[in-house]
């Protein structure tokens, strides 16, 4: 376990704990991702974002 | 910025974080998941904030927990996004609430953290069929951000 990032301005403290396991199998998140893809395909992204695409 | 936040925890993956909301409704396990949107582009990720429902053994992003710590949760999510984009600087993050009220909540969280968000991120909001640079006090349907 250890602290990996701290911004002086934002105090971002994230602890790394190898015992934390992503249980995966998250249908709600997968559905949101599908909707996000559909949205982006339909509406695109701002031009300034396209440069790195 | 000295907004109060929860300490988030992540495991081996840069794509999955957890923290605990604490308030009148008790201790609620929250998860933040950055899901890759490779079908659209390799650098694109969807931001997902959900609750772990122990009794149902599943996550949900439709539960309204009302644990009286909204600002603290949103500041924690902002911190997670800062951490994630430090690990993956080219990431473009898409966020959209399930409902208009959830989007307004995100809007309030962004406004409350605007100083730091504006310093770190290029943030756009989607409104009336088009993307525009984020402006406070406008209600957006969805958000897109990346590191400056």
Backbone of each chain as ProteinMPNN parsed JSONL, in Angstrom:
{"seq_chain_A": "XXXXXXXXXXXXXXXXXXXXXXXXXXXXXXXXXXXXXXXXXXXXXXXXXXXXX", "coords_chain_A": {"N_chain_A": [[0.85, -1.184, 0.0], [0.568, 2.237, -0.778], [1.033, 5.773, -1.109], [0.498, 7.372, -4.134], [0.22, 9.692, -5.641], [0.36, 13.155, -5.23], [-0.83, 16.276, -5.585], [0.252, 19.495, -4.99], [-1.448, 21.596, -5.341], [-3.983, 20.496, -5.577], [-4.126, 18.425, -3.86], [-4.216, 15.564, -4.369], [-4.766, 12.572, -3.276], [-4.186, 9.347, -3.675], [-4.433, 6.044, -2.824], [-2.554, 3.153, -3.334], [-3.561, -0.102, -3.359], [-2.974, -3.324, -3.509], [-4.732, -5.301, -2.901], [-7.168, -4.514, -3.681], [-9.581, -5.394, -5.87], [-10.85, -5.257, -9.096], [-14.059, -6.068, -9.668], [-15.099, -6.42, -12.073], [-17.368, -7.445, -14.655], [-19.615, -5.559, -14.949], [-22.446, -4.616, -15.751], [-23.919, -2.204, -15.85], [-21.982, -0.2, -16.17], [-20.916, -1.04, -18.565], [-23.081, -0.703, -20.273], [-23.343, 2.052, -20.137], [-20.981, 2.77, -21.376], [-21.417, 1.802, -23.936], [-23.482, 3.486, -24.696], [-22.146, 5.9, -24.617], [-20.295, 5.611, -26.711], [-22.062, 5.485, -28.868], [-23.15, 8.039, -28.695], [-20.89, 9.67, -29.157], [-20.211, 8.86, -31.715], [-22.382, 9.79, -33.093], [-22.428, 12.589, -32.583], [-19.813, 13.45, -32.66], [-16.68, 15.059, -31.702], [-15.273, 18.026, -30.144], [-13.296, 20.125, -32.31], [-10.716, 20.626, -31.338], [-10.199, 18.392, -29.894], [-10.072, 16.417, -31.734], [-7.585, 16.38, -32.9], [-5.826, 14.756, -31.525], [-6.854, 12.362, -31.917]], "CA_chain_A": [[0.0, 0.0, 0.0], [1.383, 3.433, -0.778], [0.448, 6.942, -1.749], [1.185, 7.498, -5.416], [0.217, 11.004, -6.271], [-0.142, 14.277, -4.462], [-0.62, 17.577, -6.182], [0.199, 20.518, -3.938], [-2.595, 22.474, -5.551], [-5.262, 19.808, -5.484], [-4.041, 17.387, -2.828], [-4.77, 14.319, -4.897], [-4.198, 11.444, -2.555], [-4.731, 8.056, -4.096], [-3.695, 4.951, -2.211], [-2.5, 1.917, -4.107], [-3.755, -1.272, -2.509], [-3.038, -4.459, -4.443], [-5.827, -6.207, -2.549], [-8.384, -4.032, -4.333], [-9.796, -6.085, -7.14], [-11.991, -4.854, -9.909], [-14.907, -7.26, -9.815], [-15.492, -6.546, -13.47], [-18.775, -7.807, -14.843], [-20.373, -4.406, -14.496], [-23.334, -4.334, -16.895], [-24.334, -0.796, -15.881], [-20.874, 0.567, -16.746], [-20.786, -1.436, -19.974], [-24.179, -0.066, -20.992], [-23.006, 3.472, -20.26], [-19.907, 2.882, -22.374], [-22.048, 1.626, -25.254], [-24.213, 4.727, -24.99], [-21.141, 6.949, -24.86], [-19.776, 5.402, -28.061], [-23.13, 5.894, -29.796], [-23.246, 9.501, -28.623], [-19.715, 10.269, -29.805], [-20.293, 8.591, -33.151], [-23.441, 10.64, -33.647], [-22.182, 14.027, -32.448], [-18.41, 13.791, -32.814], [-16.025, 15.739, -30.572], [-14.772, 19.345, -30.57], [-12.141, 20.045, -33.21], [-9.458, 20.601, -30.581], [-10.003, 17.027, -29.397], [-9.859, 15.522, -32.872], [-6.175, 16.364, -33.281], [-5.095, 13.655, -30.902], [-7.605, 11.114, -32.115]], "C_chain_A": [[0.891, 1.241, 0.0], [0.695, 4.566, -1.503], [1.21, 7.188, -3.047], [1.174, 8.891, -6.013], [-0.345, 12.058, -5.349], [0.19, 15.545, -5.204], [-0.715, 18.608, -5.069], [-1.051, 21.364, -4.078], [-3.914, 21.767, -5.281], [-5.268, 18.706, -4.431], [-4.713, 16.103, -3.289], [-4.085, 13.155, -4.205], [-4.908, 10.17, -2.966], [-3.838, 6.982, -3.493], [-3.713, 3.755, -3.157], [-2.59, 0.741, -3.142], [-3.982, -2.478, -3.423], [-4.192, -5.412, -4.125], [-7.15, -5.758, -3.18], [-8.503, -4.695, -5.7], [-11.02, -5.523, -7.836], [-12.834, -6.104, -10.146], [-15.371, -7.456, -11.255], [-16.984, -6.8, -13.593], [-19.7, -6.717, -14.328], [-21.295, -3.965, -15.642], [-23.735, -2.868, -16.991], [-23.246, 0.059, -16.533], [-20.711, 0.235, -18.225], [-21.872, -0.788, -20.83], [-23.885, 1.427, -21.183], [-21.937, 3.684, -21.323], [-20.482, 2.743, -23.783], [-22.782, 2.906, -25.675], [-23.252, 5.869, -25.313], [-20.586, 6.84, -26.275], [-20.809, 5.87, -29.092], [-23.246, 7.408, -29.848], [-22.102, 10.158, -29.396], [-19.738, 10.029, -31.315], [-21.321, 9.506, -33.807], [-23.036, 12.117, -33.68], [-20.722, 14.424, -32.658], [-17.848, 14.468, -31.568], [-15.578, 17.123, -31.061], [-13.51, 19.185, -31.416], [-10.822, 19.912, -32.446], [-9.165, 19.206, -30.014], [-9.656, 16.07, -30.539], [-8.387, 15.361, -33.206], [-5.432, 15.176, -32.724], [-5.754, 12.318, -31.154], [-6.818, 10.111, -32.941]], "O_chain_A": [[1.884, 1.276, 0.727], [-0.123, 4.347, -2.397], [2.44, 7.208, -3.049], [2.044, 9.226, -6.816], [-1.407, 11.873, -4.754], [1.36, 15.855, -5.428], [-1.666, 18.592, -4.288], [-1.643, 21.797, -3.089], [-4.863, 22.388, -4.803], [-6.314, 18.122, -4.149], [-5.661, 15.624, -2.667], [-2.949, 12.807, -4.528], [-6.076, 9.95, -2.642], [-2.617, 7.023, -3.647], [-4.754, 3.395, -3.707], [-1.783, 0.617, -2.22], [-5.043, -2.626, -4.028], [-4.586, -6.225, -4.961], [-8.122, -6.512, -3.212], [-7.631, -4.562, -6.559], [-12.078, -5.341, -7.233], [-12.373, -7.073, -10.748], [-15.945, -8.484, -11.615], [-17.764, -6.408, -12.725], [-20.47, -6.927, -13.391], [-20.963, -3.057, -16.403], [-23.877, -2.339, -18.094], [-23.542, 0.935, -17.346], [-20.408, 1.108, -19.038], [-21.622, -0.378, -21.963], [-24.144, 1.991, -22.246], [-21.981, 4.657, -22.077], [-20.092, 3.464, -24.702], [-22.717, 3.342, -26.825], [-23.525, 6.698, -26.181], [-20.423, 7.849, -26.962], [-20.475, 6.557, -30.057], [-23.42, 7.989, -30.919], [-22.316, 11.078, -30.185], [-19.334, 10.891, -32.095], [-21.141, 9.94, -34.945], [-23.268, 12.81, -34.67], [-20.422, 15.607, -32.817], [-18.472, 14.448, -30.507], [-15.515, 17.359, -32.267], [-12.755, 18.227, -31.251], [-9.925, 19.176, -32.86], [-8.019, 18.886, -29.696], [-9.019, 15.039, -30.324], [-7.977, 14.327, -33.734], [-4.52, 14.645, -33.359], [-5.293, 11.279, -30.682], [-7.303, 9.01, -33.201]]}, "seq_chain_B": "XXXXXXXXXXXXXXXXXXXXXXXXXXXXXXXXXXXXXXXXXXXXXXXXXXXXXXXXXXXXXXXXXXXXXXXXXXXXXXXXXXXXXXXXXXXXXXXXXXXXXXXXXXXXXXXXXXXXXXXXXXXXXXXXXXXXXXXXXXXXXXXXXXXX", "coords_chain_B": {"N_chain_B": [[-6.59, 24.88, -3.695], [-8.701, 23.547, -1.337], [-10.699, 21.726, -0.981], [-12.67, 19.402, 0.721], [-12.049, 15.937, 0.561], [-12.568, 12.424, -0.046], [-10.274, 9.773, 0.625], [-9.176, 7.981, -2.049], [-8.844, 4.649, -3.344], [-6.865, 2.519, -5.313], [-6.295, -0.47, -7.238], [-4.272, -2.761, -8.976], [-4.965, -1.797, -11.417], [-5.282, 1.104, -13.486], [-7.741, 1.895, -14.044], [-9.816, 1.63, -12.317], [-11.273, 2.643, -9.332], [-11.864, 3.013, -5.821], [-13.813, 4.353, -3.113], [-15.081, 5.37, 0.121], [-18.157, 6.698, 0.907], [-19.28, 8.662, 3.569], [-21.796, 9.251, 5.9], [-25.067, 10.316, 7.088], [-26.535, 8.133, 6.138], [-24.902, 6.081, 6.481], [-21.967, 4.062, 5.72], [-20.953, 4.043, 2.529], [-19.958, 2.225, -0.219], [-18.26, 3.452, -2.922], [-17.614, 3.398, -6.394], [-15.393, 4.249, -9.007], [-15.102, 4.037, -12.389], [-13.151, 3.925, -15.258], [-13.956, 3.466, -18.373], [-12.741, 2.099, -21.309], [-13.271, 3.431, -24.533], [-12.907, 2.114, -27.047], [-14.173, 1.512, -29.373], [-14.835, 3.904, -30.399], [-12.506, 5.498, -30.234], [-9.034, 5.131, -29.484], [-8.076, 6.652, -27.361], [-10.161, 7.354, -25.793], [-12.35, 7.481, -22.973], [-14.957, 6.431, -20.795], [-16.417, 7.976, -18.031], [-17.509, 6.567, -15.109], [-19.536, 6.564, -12.308], [-20.441, 4.797, -9.553], [-22.457, 2.967, -7.113], [-21.711, 0.342, -4.839], [-23.79, -2.335, -4.45], [-24.331, -4.213, -1.914], [-26.155, -6.198, -1.078], [-27.25, -7.008, -3.453], [-25.129, -7.721, -4.91], [-23.904, -6.234, -6.958], [-23.025, -3.394, -9.081], [-24.353, -0.049, -9.233], [-25.482, 2.849, -10.923], [-27.66, 4.317, -10.574], [-28.742, 4.605, -8.14], [-29.784, 6.783, -5.573], [-28.072, 8.029, -3.081], [-28.109, 9.989, -1.108], [-26.355, 10.875, 1.016], [-25.544, 13.154, 2.152], [-23.116, 14.287, 1.374], [-22.381, 15.357, -1.028], [-20.679, 17.345, -2.259], [-18.199, 16.542, -1.359], [-17.944, 14.017, -2.488], [-17.974, 14.666, -5.234], [-15.653, 16.218, -5.375], [-13.822, 14.255, -4.799], [-14.112, 12.568, -7.003], [-13.175, 14.309, -8.943], [-10.505, 14.443, -8.137], [-9.741, 11.836, -8.666], [-9.939, 11.81, -11.435], [-7.89, 13.589, -12.031], [-5.724, 12.071, -11.128], [-5.936, 9.804, -12.793], [-5.545, 10.913, -15.348], [-3.018, 11.76, -15.037], [-1.635, 9.422, -15.138], [-2.392, 8.534, -17.646], [-1.945, 10.611, -19.867], [-2.889, 11.366, -22.387], [-5.521, 10.764, -22.426], [-8.961, 11.111, -23.221], [-11.814, 12.087, -21.658], [-15.132, 11.148, -21.313], [-18.181, 12.148, -19.932], [-21.381, 11.613, -18.607], [-24.415, 12.176, -17.029], [-27.037, 10.063, -15.714], [-29.456, 11.258, -15.655], [-31.103, 14.46, -16.105], [-30.947, 15.856, -13.73], [-28.805, 14.629, -12.496], [-26.806, 15.381, -14.215], [-26.824, 18.115, -13.733], [-25.841, 18.036, -11.215], [-23.222, 17.155, -11.687], [-22.42, 19.391, -13.066], [-22.483, 21.308, -11.034], [-20.5, 20.287, -9.424], [-18.287, 20.557, -11.091], [-18.23, 23.328, -11.358], [-17.72, 24.053, -8.717], [-15.165, 23.117, -8.467], [-13.822, 24.531, -10.3], [-11.55, 26.215, -10.62], [-9.241, 24.598, -10.381], [-9.835, 22.631, -12.244], [-9.956, 24.061, -14.612], [-7.353, 24.831, -14.785], [-5.97, 22.452, -15.185], [-7.347, 21.091, -17.208], [-8.835, 20.843, -20.498], [-12.02, 21.52, -21.022], [-15.164, 20.657, -22.26], [-18.669, 21.188, -22.86], [-21.755, 19.64, -23.827], [-24.396, 20.985, -25.538], [-27.584, 21.875, -26.793], [-27.19, 20.469, -29.215], [-24.512, 20.789, -29.884], [-20.947, 20.95, -29.16], [-19.343, 22.998, -26.734], [-16.957, 25.232, -25.216], [-16.687, 24.784, -21.76], [-18.878, 26.585, -19.704], [-19.671, 28.27, -16.737], [-22.8, 27.988, -14.992], [-24.363, 27.06, -17.093], [-26.435, 24.551, -18.359], [-25.464, 21.375, -19.192], [-25.629, 18.514, -21.397], [-23.775, 16.533, -21.55], [-20.252, 15.88, -20.966], [-16.862, 16.557, -21.896], [-13.483, 15.989, -21.507], [-9.942, 16.673, -21.361], [-6.441, 16.534, -20.535], [-4.674, 19.644, -20.44]], "CA_chain_B": [[-7.861, 24.171, -3.506], [-8.682, 22.742, -0.121], [-11.985, 21.062, -0.843], [-12.568, 18.13, 1.422], [-12.237, 14.77, -0.308], [-12.26, 11.108, 0.506], [-9.099, 9.137, 0.058], [-9.562, 6.896, -2.956], [-7.908, 3.521, -3.4], [-6.911, 1.752, -6.563], [-5.475, -1.678, -7.197], [-3.28, -2.831, -10.048], [-5.47, -1.139, -12.613], [-5.49, 2.552, -13.471], [-9.082, 2.144, -14.568], [-10.809, 1.297, -11.302], [-10.994, 3.262, -8.036], [-12.926, 2.892, -4.816], [-13.74, 5.124, -1.879], [-16.286, 5.196, 0.931], [-18.944, 7.853, 1.313], [-19.689, 8.516, 4.97], [-22.803, 10.244, 6.256], [-26.217, 9.824, 7.861], [-27.014, 6.84, 5.629], [-23.876, 5.069, 6.767], [-20.731, 4.012, 4.93], [-21.374, 3.52, 1.218], [-18.812, 1.984, -1.094], [-18.412, 4.071, -4.244], [-16.569, 3.018, -7.338], [-15.241, 5.046, -10.223], [-14.521, 3.171, -13.408], [-12.874, 4.565, -16.534], [-14.101, 2.399, -19.374], [-12.187, 2.441, -22.61], [-14.258, 3.501, -25.629], [-12.073, 1.825, -28.217], [-15.002, 1.501, -30.592], [-14.815, 5.267, -30.948], [-11.118, 5.931, -30.377], [-8.19, 4.493, -28.469], [-7.779, 7.516, -26.213], [-11.42, 7.794, -25.19], [-12.805, 6.719, -21.796], [-16.197, 6.876, -20.165], [-16.346, 8.079, -16.567], [-18.674, 5.931, -14.491], [-19.547, 6.626, -10.842], [-21.511, 3.921, -9.096], [-22.476, 2.437, -5.744], [-21.707, -1.107, -4.724], [-24.974, -2.796, -3.72], [-23.859, -5.464, -1.303], [-27.22, -7.209, -1.047], [-27.536, -7.466, -4.817], [-23.853, -8.143, -5.483], [-23.713, -5.55, -8.24], [-22.878, -1.945, -9.06], [-25.46, 0.709, -9.806], [-25.279, 4.302, -10.963], [-28.974, 4.96, -10.52], [-29.122, 4.763, -6.737], [-29.562, 8.105, -4.98], [-27.744, 7.628, -1.705], [-28.451, 11.075, -0.171], [-25.549, 10.748, 2.228], [-25.208, 14.53, 2.565], [-21.686, 14.556, 1.153], [-22.287, 15.514, -2.475], [-19.496, 18.097, -2.669], [-17.009, 15.743, -1.051], [-17.888, 12.958, -3.507], [-17.578, 15.251, -6.516], [-14.238, 16.599, -5.277], [-13.059, 12.996, -4.865], [-14.119, 12.137, -8.406], [-12.249, 15.212, -9.652], [-9.144, 14.01, -7.781], [-9.499, 10.58, -9.394], [-9.69, 12.167, -12.832], [-6.528, 14.147, -12.068], [-4.791, 10.935, -10.988], [-6.03, 8.959, -13.99], [-4.943, 11.586, -16.499], [-1.565, 11.828, -14.805], [-1.125, 8.127, -15.608], [-2.685, 8.427, -19.08], [-2.133, 12.045, -20.171], [-3.585, 11.601, -23.651], [-6.903, 10.297, -22.298], [-10.099, 12.018, -23.362], [-12.828, 11.488, -20.786], [-16.529, 11.501, -21.581], [-19.024, 11.938, -18.744], [-22.788, 11.953, -18.81], [-25.26, 11.658, -15.966], [-28.204, 9.288, -16.156], [-30.623, 12.132, -15.698], [-30.77, 15.885, -16.151], [-30.57, 16.316, -12.386], [-27.45, 14.12, -12.242], [-25.911, 16.255, -14.987], [-26.714, 19.381, -13.006], [-24.959, 17.737, -10.086], [-21.863, 17.2, -12.237], [-22.179, 20.795, -13.385], [-22.169, 21.984, -9.778], [-19.191, 19.8, -8.986], [-17.277, 21.181, -11.948], [-18.164, 24.742, -11.002], [-17.082, 24.164, -7.403], [-13.745, 22.782, -8.619], [-13.484, 25.103, -11.594], [-10.195, 26.778, -10.668], [-8.24, 23.559, -10.646], [-10.194, 21.943, -13.491], [-9.577, 24.933, -15.717], [-5.89, 24.859, -14.862], [-5.471, 21.16, -15.653], [-8.109, 20.43, -18.27], [-9.646, 21.446, -21.54], [-13.334, 20.936, -20.729], [-16.268, 21.083, -23.112], [-19.993, 20.685, -22.522], [-22.617, 19.462, -25.001], [-25.687, 21.648, -25.307], [-28.289, 22.272, -28.025], [-26.675, 19.79, -30.401], [-23.111, 21.034, -30.207], [-19.98, 21.101, -28.08], [-18.782, 24.335, -26.522], [-16.121, 25.306, -24.022], [-17.509, 24.817, -20.555], [-19.146, 27.859, -19.032], [-20.458, 28.092, -15.514], [-24.215, 28.362, -15.042], [-25.08, 26.532, -18.244], [-26.721, 23.141, -18.135], [-24.998, 20.565, -20.306], [-26.103, 17.122, -21.461], [-22.616, 15.66, -21.336], [-19.001, 16.607, -20.806], [-15.691, 15.922, -22.489], [-12.295, 16.703, -21.032], [-8.623, 16.073, -21.46], [-5.388, 17.383, -19.966], [-4.152, 20.697, -21.313]], "C_chain_B": [[-7.785, 23.312, -2.245], [-10.046, 22.107, 0.11], [-11.782, 19.716, -0.18], [-12.849, 16.978, 0.465], [-12.062, 13.507, 0.509], [-10.951, 10.629, -0.091], [-9.562, 7.965, -0.789], [-8.455, 5.848, -2.99], [-8.0, 2.892, -4.779], [-5.992, 0.539, -6.44], [-4.436, -1.649, -8.299], [-3.679, -1.978, -11.244], [-5.562, 0.373, -12.424], [-6.934, 2.898, -13.785], [-10.191, 1.959, -13.533], [-10.384, 1.85, -9.938], [-12.167, 3.001, -7.096], [-12.72, 3.932, -3.714], [-15.058, 4.934, -1.132], [-16.898, 6.548, 1.263], [-19.393, 7.618, 2.757], [-20.66, 9.626, 5.335], [-23.939, 9.596, 7.016], [-26.725, 8.454, 7.409], [-25.98, 5.731, 5.833], [-22.671, 5.179, 5.846], [-21.06, 3.309, 3.611], [-20.155, 3.409, 0.316], [-19.102, 2.538, -2.486], [-17.299, 3.565, -5.149], [-16.569, 4.002, -8.52], [-14.504, 4.171, -11.222], [-14.331, 3.996, -14.686], [-12.89, 3.478, -17.584], [-13.619, 2.863, -20.731], [-13.276, 2.405, -23.685], [-13.542, 3.251, -26.946], [-12.881, 1.777, -29.508], [-15.07, 2.889, -31.222], [-13.384, 5.734, -31.202], [-10.296, 5.38, -29.225], [-7.991, 5.336, -27.217], [-9.021, 7.89, -25.414], [-11.874, 6.858, -24.068], [-14.116, 7.298, -21.288], [-16.022, 6.877, -18.649], [-17.639, 7.535, -15.979], [-18.529, 5.998, -12.975], [-20.717, 5.783, -10.362], [-21.382, 3.549, -7.62], [-22.371, 0.919, -5.818], [-22.898, -1.53, -3.867], [-24.674, -4.188, -3.179], [-24.919, -6.562, -1.397], [-27.479, -7.806, -2.429], [-26.285, -7.899, -5.561], [-23.63, -7.522, -6.864], [-23.504, -4.059, -8.009], [-24.136, -1.302, -9.624], [-25.096, 2.186, -9.845], [-26.614, 5.041, -10.953], [-29.452, 5.168, -9.083], [-28.84, 6.197, -6.293], [-29.325, 7.886, -3.502], [-28.064, 8.711, -0.681], [-27.663, 11.0, 1.125], [-24.973, 12.094, 2.677], [-23.728, 14.871, 2.38], [-21.398, 14.774, -0.332], [-20.995, 16.21, -2.909], [-18.234, 17.275, -2.46], [-16.839, 14.62, -2.077], [-17.404, 13.529, -4.842], [-16.114, 15.687, -6.502], [-13.352, 15.357, -5.349], [-12.985, 12.487, -6.293], [-13.17, 13.02, -9.222], [-10.801, 14.796, -9.38], [-8.778, 12.731, -8.525], [-9.2, 10.875, -10.865], [-8.29, 12.771, -12.988], [-5.505, 13.012, -12.01], [-4.765, 10.092, -12.267], [-5.314, 9.609, -15.173], [-3.455, 11.875, -16.278], [-0.923, 10.542, -15.322], [-1.294, 7.995, -17.122], [-2.978, 9.838, -19.605], [-2.902, 12.311, -21.455], [-5.062, 11.212, -23.579], [-7.896, 11.432, -22.51], [-11.255, 11.364, -22.602], [-14.207, 12.062, -21.091], [-17.334, 11.214, -20.317], [-20.432, 12.414, -19.03], [-23.592, 11.354, -17.669], [-26.434, 10.886, -16.541], [-29.42, 10.163, -16.378], [-30.157, 13.587, -15.775], [-30.313, 16.369, -14.774], [-29.157, 15.834, -12.03], [-26.424, 14.965, -13.014], [-25.737, 17.608, -14.311], [-25.787, 19.21, -11.808], [-23.497, 17.779, -10.549], [-21.453, 18.648, -12.516], [-21.772, 21.563, -12.126], [-20.792, 21.569, -9.269], [-18.068, 20.432, -9.784], [-17.115, 22.646, -11.561], [-17.44, 24.936, -9.671], [-15.574, 23.924, -7.485], [-13.139, 23.484, -9.842], [-12.045, 25.599, -11.694], [-9.173, 25.716, -11.058], [-8.546, 22.836, -11.952], [-9.731, 22.769, -14.684], [-8.057, 25.009, -15.884], [-5.355, 23.576, -15.51], [-6.082, 20.724, -16.977], [-8.704, 21.38, -19.294], [-11.014, 20.769, -21.42], [-14.397, 21.528, -21.649], [-17.579, 20.49, -22.588], [-20.818, 20.582, -23.802], [-23.984, 20.038, -24.7], [-26.285, 22.061, -26.647], [-27.616, 21.72, -29.278], [-25.236, 20.087, -30.756], [-22.245, 21.166, -28.942], [-19.558, 22.56, -27.961], [-17.875, 24.286, -25.298], [-17.008, 25.492, -22.804], [-17.648, 26.236, -20.015], [-19.986, 27.569, -17.797], [-21.899, 28.52, -15.779], [-24.907, 28.023, -16.359], [-25.268, 25.041, -18.012], [-26.363, 22.325, -19.366], [-25.56, 19.143, -20.229], [-24.983, 16.142, -21.188], [-21.347, 16.509, -21.354], [-17.862, 15.807, -21.443], [-14.464, 16.694, -22.009], [-11.026, 15.919, -21.312], [-7.627, 17.038, -20.836], [-4.966, 18.45, -20.957], [-2.722, 20.376, -21.688]], "O_chain_B": [[-6.909, 22.457, -2.114], [-10.494, 21.966, 1.248], [-10.838, 18.988, -0.487], [-13.776, 17.041, -0.342], [-11.49, 13.518, 1.599], [-10.571, 11.037, -1.188], [-10.255, 7.069, -0.306], [-7.293, 6.132, -2.702], [-9.087, 2.752, -5.34], [-5.047, 0.527, -5.651], [-3.793, -0.624, -8.528], [-2.826, -1.498, -11.99], [-5.879, 0.856, -11.337], [-7.306, 4.071, -13.792], [-11.371, 2.116, -13.847], [-9.289, 1.567, -9.453], [-13.302, 2.798, -7.526], [-11.593, 4.334, -3.425], [-16.025, 4.406, -1.681], [-16.242, 7.424, 1.826], [-19.828, 6.524, 3.117], [-20.381, 10.803, 5.108], [-23.81, 8.483, 7.524], [-27.28, 7.701, 8.209], [-26.175, 4.594, 5.405], [-22.392, 6.232, 5.273], [-21.402, 2.127, 3.593], [-19.419, 4.375, 0.117], [-20.067, 2.141, -3.139], [-16.175, 3.337, -4.702], [-17.611, 4.498, -8.949], [-13.432, 3.637, -10.939], [-15.252, 4.68, -15.134], [-11.965, 2.671, -17.681], [-14.047, 3.902, -21.234], [-14.087, 1.482, -23.741], [-13.573, 4.087, -27.85], [-12.343, 1.975, -30.597], [-15.327, 3.032, -32.417], [-13.084, 6.296, -32.255], [-10.806, 5.188, -28.121], [-7.763, 4.798, -26.133], [-8.935, 8.662, -24.46], [-11.799, 5.634, -24.181], [-14.344, 8.506, -21.35], [-15.542, 5.906, -18.064], [-18.73, 7.996, -16.317], [-17.526, 5.547, -12.42], [-21.863, 6.038, -10.733], [-20.357, 3.78, -6.979], [-22.882, 0.294, -6.747], [-23.007, -1.136, -2.705], [-24.756, -5.19, -3.889], [-24.62, -7.703, -1.75], [-27.878, -8.965, -2.552], [-26.356, -8.38, -6.692], [-23.222, -8.199, -7.808], [-23.758, -3.53, -6.927], [-24.883, -1.918, -10.385], [-24.478, 2.709, -8.917], [-26.69, 6.226, -11.278], [-30.459, 5.836, -8.851], [-27.787, 6.755, -6.601], [-30.256, 7.592, -2.752], [-28.27, 8.403, 0.493], [-28.241, 11.055, 2.211], [-24.038, 12.152, 3.476], [-23.164, 15.654, 3.145], [-20.327, 14.429, -0.831], [-20.299, 15.737, -3.807], [-17.315, 17.308, -3.278], [-15.719, 14.312, -2.485], [-16.537, 12.951, -5.497], [-15.414, 15.542, -7.504], [-12.253, 15.409, -5.901], [-11.935, 12.031, -6.746], [-12.448, 12.527, -10.089], [-9.971, 14.797, -10.288], [-7.639, 12.564, -8.961], [-8.315, 10.262, -11.462], [-7.593, 12.492, -13.963], [-4.532, 13.007, -12.765], [-3.699, 9.718, -12.755], [-4.576, 8.95, -15.905], [-2.729, 12.193, -17.22], [0.179, 10.56, -15.87], [-0.444, 7.416, -17.799], [-4.141, 10.208, -19.765], [-3.507, 13.373, -21.601], [-5.777, 11.321, -24.576], [-7.699, 12.554, -22.043], [-11.623, 10.222, -22.879], [-14.413, 13.276, -21.123], [-17.182, 10.157, -19.705], [-20.645, 13.476, -19.616], [-23.47, 10.165, -17.373], [-26.779, 11.038, -17.713], [-30.296, 9.848, -17.184], [-28.989, 13.9, -15.545], [-29.403, 17.191, -14.667], [-28.406, 16.535, -11.351], [-25.323, 15.226, -12.527], [-24.647, 18.178, -14.312], [-25.047, 20.123, -11.44], [-22.644, 18.365, -9.883], [-20.327, 19.068, -12.248], [-20.837, 22.363, -12.15], [-20.027, 22.385, -8.755], [-17.028, 20.797, -9.235], [-15.995, 23.145, -11.45], [-16.647, 25.865, -9.516], [-14.805, 24.454, -6.683], [-12.09, 23.086, -10.348], [-11.394, 25.427, -12.725], [-8.351, 25.919, -11.952], [-7.631, 22.466, -12.687], [-9.182, 22.234, -15.646], [-7.549, 25.223, -16.985], [-4.402, 23.616, -16.288], [-5.422, 20.065, -17.78], [-9.025, 22.534, -19.01], [-11.142, 19.574, -21.689], [-14.508, 22.746, -21.791], [-17.591, 19.433, -21.958], [-20.607, 21.343, -24.747], [-24.648, 19.641, -23.742], [-25.574, 22.541, -27.53], [-27.488, 22.421, -30.282], [-24.771, 19.683, -31.822], [-22.727, 21.446, -27.844], [-19.433, 23.266, -28.962], [-18.009, 23.404, -24.449], [-17.964, 26.268, -22.827], [-16.673, 26.976, -19.89], [-20.89, 26.733, -17.818], [-22.171, 29.313, -16.68], [-25.921, 28.629, -16.702], [-24.366, 24.357, -17.527], [-26.895, 22.557, -20.451], [-25.911, 18.645, -19.16], [-25.21, 15.053, -20.66], [-21.369, 17.688, -21.708], [-17.893, 14.579, -21.518], [-14.425, 17.921, -22.102], [-11.032, 14.699, -21.474], [-7.929, 18.214, -20.633], [-4.904, 18.204, -22.162], [-2.09, 21.136, -22.422]]}, "name": "protein", "num_of_chains": 2, "seq": "XXXXXXXXXXXXXXXXXXXXXXXXXXXXXXXXXXXXXXXXXXXXXXXXXXXXXXXXXXXXXXXXXXXXXXXXXXXXXXXXXXXXXXXXXXXXXXXXXXXXXXXXXXXXXXXXXXXXXXXXXXXXXXXXXXXXXXXXXXXXXXXXXXXXXXXXXXXXXXXXXXXXXXXXXXXXXXXXXXXXXXXXXXXXXXXXXXXXXXXXX"}
